[in-house]
Amino acid sequence: MAQPGTHEPVMVAEVLDLLQPSRGGLFVDCTVGLGGHSRALLETGATRAIVTARRESPIDTTGRLAAIVRRAVPHHGHQRIDPATRTFQALRIWVNRELDGLDTFLAGAARRLLANARLAVITFHSLEDRIVKHTFRAMEKAGDGLRILTKRPLVPADEEVARNPRARSAKLRAIERFA
Protein backbone atom coordinates (compact mmCIF):
# COMPACT_ATOMS: atom_id res chain seq x y z
CA MET A 1 0.00 0.00 0.00
CA ALA A 2 1.27 3.50 -0.81
CA GLN A 3 2.32 5.76 2.01
CA PRO A 4 0.02 8.76 2.65
CA GLY A 5 0.81 11.53 0.21
CA THR A 6 2.45 9.19 -2.31
CA HIS A 7 1.22 7.69 -5.54
CA GLU A 8 1.08 4.02 -6.39
CA PRO A 9 0.41 3.31 -10.06
CA VAL A 10 -2.78 1.39 -10.82
CA MET A 11 -3.19 -1.52 -13.25
CA VAL A 12 0.43 -1.39 -14.44
CA ALA A 13 0.43 -4.83 -16.05
CA GLU A 14 -2.82 -4.13 -17.90
CA VAL A 15 -1.55 -0.78 -19.21
CA LEU A 16 1.70 -2.33 -20.41
CA ASP A 17 -0.21 -5.17 -22.06
CA LEU A 18 -2.48 -2.72 -23.92
CA LEU A 19 0.25 -0.27 -24.91
CA GLN A 20 2.72 -2.97 -25.95
CA PRO A 21 5.72 -0.70 -25.38
CA SER A 22 8.78 -1.23 -27.51
CA ARG A 23 12.32 0.10 -27.32
CA GLY A 24 12.55 3.56 -28.84
CA GLY A 25 8.79 4.18 -28.56
CA LEU A 26 7.33 7.47 -27.35
CA PHE A 27 5.12 7.30 -24.27
CA VAL A 28 3.39 10.11 -22.42
CA ASP A 29 1.96 9.64 -18.92
CA CYS A 30 -0.81 12.18 -18.46
CA THR A 31 -1.85 11.23 -14.95
CA VAL A 32 -4.64 13.53 -13.86
CA GLY A 33 -7.04 13.30 -10.95
CA LEU A 34 -10.55 13.92 -12.17
CA GLY A 35 -13.81 13.38 -10.40
CA GLY A 36 -17.41 12.50 -11.06
CA HIS A 37 -20.92 13.30 -9.96
CA SER A 38 -19.99 16.94 -9.27
CA ARG A 39 -23.19 18.58 -10.40
CA ALA A 40 -25.43 16.07 -8.64
CA LEU A 41 -23.47 16.34 -5.42
CA LEU A 42 -23.60 20.11 -5.48
CA GLU A 43 -27.38 19.95 -5.84
CA THR A 44 -27.91 17.75 -2.77
CA GLY A 45 -29.19 18.68 0.65
CA ALA A 46 -25.57 19.21 1.63
CA THR A 47 -25.50 22.38 -0.47
CA ARG A 48 -28.51 23.82 1.33
CA ALA A 49 -27.02 22.86 4.70
CA ILE A 50 -23.73 24.57 3.82
CA VAL A 51 -25.51 27.79 2.77
CA THR A 52 -27.57 27.75 5.99
CA ALA A 53 -24.50 27.14 8.16
CA ARG A 54 -22.58 29.95 6.43
CA ARG A 55 -25.40 32.37 7.31
CA GLU A 56 -24.86 31.51 10.99
CA SER A 57 -21.07 31.82 10.93
CA PRO A 58 -18.14 31.30 8.55
CA ILE A 59 -17.11 27.73 7.81
CA ASP A 60 -13.45 28.10 8.65
CA THR A 61 -12.31 24.48 8.96
CA THR A 62 -12.66 21.37 6.86
CA GLY A 63 -13.79 19.54 10.00
CA ARG A 64 -16.79 21.85 10.38
CA LEU A 65 -17.67 21.51 6.70
CA ALA A 66 -17.42 17.71 6.92
CA ALA A 67 -19.69 17.65 9.99
CA ILE A 68 -22.30 19.84 8.24
CA VAL A 69 -22.30 17.57 5.21
CA ARG A 70 -22.55 14.37 7.28
CA ARG A 71 -25.58 15.74 9.14
CA ALA A 72 -27.25 16.87 5.90
CA VAL A 73 -26.79 13.78 3.73
CA PRO A 74 -29.22 10.96 4.54
CA HIS A 75 -27.57 7.60 5.08
CA HIS A 76 -28.81 4.09 5.62
CA GLY A 77 -26.40 1.73 7.34
CA HIS A 78 -22.70 1.56 6.52
CA GLN A 79 -21.49 3.78 3.69
CA ARG A 80 -18.38 2.82 1.77
CA ILE A 81 -17.49 6.44 1.03
CA ASP A 82 -18.00 9.27 3.51
CA PRO A 83 -20.47 11.85 2.11
CA ALA A 84 -18.03 14.58 3.11
CA THR A 85 -15.43 12.97 0.82
CA ARG A 86 -17.84 13.19 -2.11
CA THR A 87 -18.63 16.81 -1.31
CA PHE A 88 -14.97 17.81 -1.09
CA GLN A 89 -14.42 15.99 -4.38
CA ALA A 90 -17.32 17.81 -6.04
CA LEU A 91 -16.06 21.18 -4.81
CA ARG A 92 -12.53 20.43 -6.01
CA ILE A 93 -13.78 19.35 -9.42
CA TRP A 94 -15.93 22.44 -9.80
CA VAL A 95 -13.32 24.91 -8.53
CA ASN A 96 -10.52 23.42 -10.63
CA ARG A 97 -12.77 22.78 -13.65
CA GLU A 98 -11.21 19.33 -13.81
CA LEU A 99 -13.50 17.83 -16.44
CA ASP A 100 -13.30 20.75 -18.85
CA GLY A 101 -11.43 19.80 -21.95
CA LEU A 102 -10.99 16.07 -21.28
CA ASP A 103 -12.76 15.17 -24.51
CA THR A 104 -10.70 17.75 -26.43
CA PHE A 105 -7.49 16.40 -24.92
CA LEU A 106 -8.40 12.81 -25.88
CA ALA A 107 -9.26 13.80 -29.45
CA GLY A 108 -6.00 15.77 -29.77
CA ALA A 109 -3.93 12.94 -28.36
CA ALA A 110 -5.60 10.42 -30.68
CA ARG A 111 -4.97 12.64 -33.72
CA ARG A 112 -1.26 12.54 -32.93
CA LEU A 113 -1.08 8.74 -32.78
CA LEU A 114 1.00 7.16 -35.51
CA ALA A 115 -0.10 3.91 -37.18
CA ASN A 116 -0.29 1.05 -34.67
CA ALA A 117 0.15 3.46 -31.75
CA ARG A 118 -2.13 3.20 -28.74
CA LEU A 119 -3.65 5.54 -26.19
CA ALA A 120 -4.57 4.07 -22.78
CA VAL A 121 -6.54 6.04 -20.18
CA ILE A 122 -7.21 5.15 -16.55
CA THR A 123 -10.20 6.87 -14.97
CA PHE A 124 -11.17 6.89 -11.31
CA HIS A 125 -14.66 8.39 -11.38
CA SER A 126 -17.78 7.54 -13.34
CA LEU A 127 -18.20 10.95 -14.94
CA GLU A 128 -14.68 11.02 -16.38
CA ASP A 129 -15.01 7.39 -17.48
CA ARG A 130 -18.20 8.28 -19.31
CA ILE A 131 -16.40 11.10 -21.12
CA VAL A 132 -13.57 8.76 -22.16
CA LYS A 133 -16.00 6.04 -23.27
CA HIS A 134 -18.15 8.38 -25.36
CA THR A 135 -15.17 10.20 -26.85
CA PHE A 136 -13.51 6.92 -27.85
CA ARG A 137 -16.77 5.66 -29.38
CA ALA A 138 -17.24 8.87 -31.36
CA MET A 139 -13.67 8.76 -32.66
CA GLU A 140 -14.04 5.11 -33.71
CA LYS A 141 -17.37 5.81 -35.40
CA ALA A 142 -15.91 8.81 -37.27
CA GLY A 143 -13.83 6.39 -39.35
CA ASP A 144 -10.49 8.12 -38.79
CA GLY A 145 -8.53 4.88 -38.46
CA LEU A 146 -9.10 4.39 -34.73
CA ARG A 147 -10.26 1.19 -33.06
CA ILE A 148 -11.33 0.70 -29.44
CA LEU A 149 -9.28 -2.07 -27.83
CA THR A 150 -11.37 -2.32 -24.67
CA LYS A 151 -15.08 -2.72 -25.47
CA ARG A 152 -15.61 -2.85 -21.71
CA PRO A 153 -13.16 -1.21 -19.32
CA LEU A 154 -10.54 -3.33 -17.61
CA VAL A 155 -10.66 -3.14 -13.82
CA PRO A 156 -8.00 -4.06 -11.26
CA ALA A 157 -7.85 -7.58 -9.88
CA ASP A 158 -8.97 -8.17 -6.31
CA GLU A 159 -5.34 -8.72 -5.31
CA GLU A 160 -4.36 -5.27 -6.58
CA VAL A 161 -7.27 -3.60 -4.76
CA ALA A 162 -6.26 -5.41 -1.55
CA ARG A 163 -2.68 -4.19 -2.00
CA ASN A 164 -3.68 -0.69 -3.18
CA PRO A 165 -7.19 0.36 -2.07
CA ARG A 166 -7.00 3.49 -4.25
CA ALA A 167 -7.25 1.18 -7.25
CA ARG A 168 -10.79 0.09 -6.38
CA SER A 169 -12.51 2.50 -8.78
CA ALA A 170 -9.94 2.43 -11.60
CA LYS A 171 -11.11 1.67 -15.13
CA LEU A 172 -8.76 1.25 -18.05
CA ARG A 173 -9.80 2.00 -21.64
CA ALA A 174 -7.61 1.99 -24.74
CA ILE A 175 -7.79 2.94 -28.41
CA GLU A 176 -5.43 2.19 -31.30
CA ARG A 177 -4.69 3.89 -34.60
CA PHE A 178 -4.68 1.22 -37.30
CA ALA A 179 -4.23 3.50 -40.31
C-alpha positions as CSV (number, residue, x, y, z in Angstrom):
1,M,0.0,0.0,0.0
2,A,1.3,3.5,-0.8
3,Q,2.3,5.8,2.0
4,P,0.0,8.8,2.7
5,G,0.8,11.5,0.2
6,T,2.5,9.2,-2.3
7,H,1.2,7.7,-5.5
8,E,1.1,4.0,-6.4
9,P,0.4,3.3,-10.1
10,V,-2.8,1.4,-10.8
11,M,-3.2,-1.5,-13.3
12,V,0.4,-1.4,-14.4
13,A,0.4,-4.8,-16.1
14,E,-2.8,-4.1,-17.9
15,V,-1.5,-0.8,-19.2
16,L,1.7,-2.3,-20.4
17,D,-0.2,-5.2,-22.1
18,L,-2.5,-2.7,-23.9
19,L,0.2,-0.3,-24.9
20,Q,2.7,-3.0,-26.0
21,P,5.7,-0.7,-25.4
22,S,8.8,-1.2,-27.5
23,R,12.3,0.1,-27.3
24,G,12.5,3.6,-28.8
25,G,8.8,4.2,-28.6
26,L,7.3,7.5,-27.4
27,F,5.1,7.3,-24.3
28,V,3.4,10.1,-22.4
29,D,2.0,9.6,-18.9
30,C,-0.8,12.2,-18.5
31,T,-1.8,11.2,-14.9
32,V,-4.6,13.5,-13.9
33,G,-7.0,13.3,-11.0
34,L,-10.5,13.9,-12.2
35,G,-13.8,13.4,-10.4
36,G,-17.4,12.5,-11.1
37,H,-20.9,13.3,-10.0
38,S,-20.0,16.9,-9.3
39,R,-23.2,18.6,-10.4
40,A,-25.4,16.1,-8.6
41,L,-23.5,16.3,-5.4
42,L,-23.6,20.1,-5.5
43,E,-27.4,19.9,-5.8
44,T,-27.9,17.8,-2.8
45,G,-29.2,18.7,0.7
46,A,-25.6,19.2,1.6
47,T,-25.5,22.4,-0.5
48,R,-28.5,23.8,1.3
49,A,-27.0,22.9,4.7
50,I,-23.7,24.6,3.8
51,V,-25.5,27.8,2.8
52,T,-27.6,27.8,6.0
53,A,-24.5,27.1,8.2
54,R,-22.6,30.0,6.4
55,R,-25.4,32.4,7.3
56,E,-24.9,31.5,11.0
57,S,-21.1,31.8,10.9
58,P,-18.1,31.3,8.6
59,I,-17.1,27.7,7.8
60,D,-13.5,28.1,8.6
61,T,-12.3,24.5,9.0
62,T,-12.7,21.4,6.9
63,G,-13.8,19.5,10.0
64,R,-16.8,21.8,10.4
65,L,-17.7,21.5,6.7
66,A,-17.4,17.7,6.9
67,A,-19.7,17.6,10.0
68,I,-22.3,19.8,8.2
69,V,-22.3,17.6,5.2
70,R,-22.5,14.4,7.3
71,R,-25.6,15.7,9.1
72,A,-27.3,16.9,5.9
73,V,-26.8,13.8,3.7
74,P,-29.2,11.0,4.5
75,H,-27.6,7.6,5.1
76,H,-28.8,4.1,5.6
77,G,-26.4,1.7,7.3
78,H,-22.7,1.6,6.5
79,Q,-21.5,3.8,3.7
80,R,-18.4,2.8,1.8
81,I,-17.5,6.4,1.0
82,D,-18.0,9.3,3.5
83,P,-20.5,11.8,2.1
84,A,-18.0,14.6,3.1
85,T,-15.4,13.0,0.8
86,R,-17.8,13.2,-2.1
87,T,-18.6,16.8,-1.3
88,F,-15.0,17.8,-1.1
89,Q,-14.4,16.0,-4.4
90,A,-17.3,17.8,-6.0
91,L,-16.1,21.2,-4.8
92,R,-12.5,20.4,-6.0
93,I,-13.8,19.4,-9.4
94,W,-15.9,22.4,-9.8
95,V,-13.3,24.9,-8.5
96,N,-10.5,23.4,-10.6
97,R,-12.8,22.8,-13.7
98,E,-11.2,19.3,-13.8
99,L,-13.5,17.8,-16.4
100,D,-13.3,20.7,-18.9
101,G,-11.4,19.8,-22.0
102,L,-11.0,16.1,-21.3
103,D,-12.8,15.2,-24.5
104,T,-10.7,17.8,-26.4
105,F,-7.5,16.4,-24.9
106,L,-8.4,12.8,-25.9
107,A,-9.3,13.8,-29.4
108,G,-6.0,15.8,-29.8
109,A,-3.9,12.9,-28.4
110,A,-5.6,10.4,-30.7
111,R,-5.0,12.6,-33.7
112,R,-1.3,12.5,-32.9
113,L,-1.1,8.7,-32.8
114,L,1.0,7.2,-35.5
115,A,-0.1,3.9,-37.2
116,N,-0.3,1.0,-34.7
117,A,0.2,3.5,-31.8
118,R,-2.1,3.2,-28.7
119,L,-3.7,5.5,-26.2
120,A,-4.6,4.1,-22.8
121,V,-6.5,6.0,-20.2
122,I,-7.2,5.1,-16.5
123,T,-10.2,6.9,-15.0
124,F,-11.2,6.9,-11.3
125,H,-14.7,8.4,-11.4
126,S,-17.8,7.5,-13.3
127,L,-18.2,10.9,-14.9
128,E,-14.7,11.0,-16.4
129,D,-15.0,7.4,-17.5
130,R,-18.2,8.3,-19.3
131,I,-16.4,11.1,-21.1
132,V,-13.6,8.8,-22.2
133,K,-16.0,6.0,-23.3
134,H,-18.1,8.4,-25.4
135,T,-15.2,10.2,-26.9
136,F,-13.5,6.9,-27.9
137,R,-16.8,5.7,-29.4
138,A,-17.2,8.9,-31.4
139,M,-13.7,8.8,-32.7
140,E,-14.0,5.1,-33.7
141,K,-17.4,5.8,-35.4
142,A,-15.9,8.8,-37.3
143,G,-13.8,6.4,-39.4
144,D,-10.5,8.1,-38.8
145,G,-8.5,4.9,-38.5
146,L,-9.1,4.4,-34.7
147,R,-10.3,1.2,-33.1
148,I,-11.3,0.7,-29.4
149,L,-9.3,-2.1,-27.8
150,T,-11.4,-2.3,-24.7
151,K,-15.1,-2.7,-25.5
152,R,-15.6,-2.9,-21.7
153,P,-13.2,-1.2,-19.3
154,L,-10.5,-3.3,-17.6
155,V,-10.7,-3.1,-13.8
156,P,-8.0,-4.1,-11.3
157,A,-7.8,-7.6,-9.9
158,D,-9.0,-8.2,-6.3
159,E,-5.3,-8.7,-5.3
160,E,-4.4,-5.3,-6.6
161,V,-7.3,-3.6,-4.8
162,A,-6.3,-5.4,-1.6
163,R,-2.7,-4.2,-2.0
164,N,-3.7,-0.7,-3.2
165,P,-7.2,0.4,-2.1
166,R,-7.0,3.5,-4.2
167,A,-7.2,1.2,-7.3
168,R,-10.8,0.1,-6.4
169,S,-12.5,2.5,-8.8
170,A,-9.9,2.4,-11.6
171,K,-11.1,1.7,-15.1
172,L,-8.8,1.3,-18.1
173,R,-9.8,2.0,-21.6
174,A,-7.6,2.0,-24.7
175,I,-7.8,2.9,-28.4
176,E,-5.4,2.2,-31.3
177,R,-4.7,3.9,-34.6
178,F,-4.7,1.2,-37.3
179,A,-4.2,3.5,-40.3
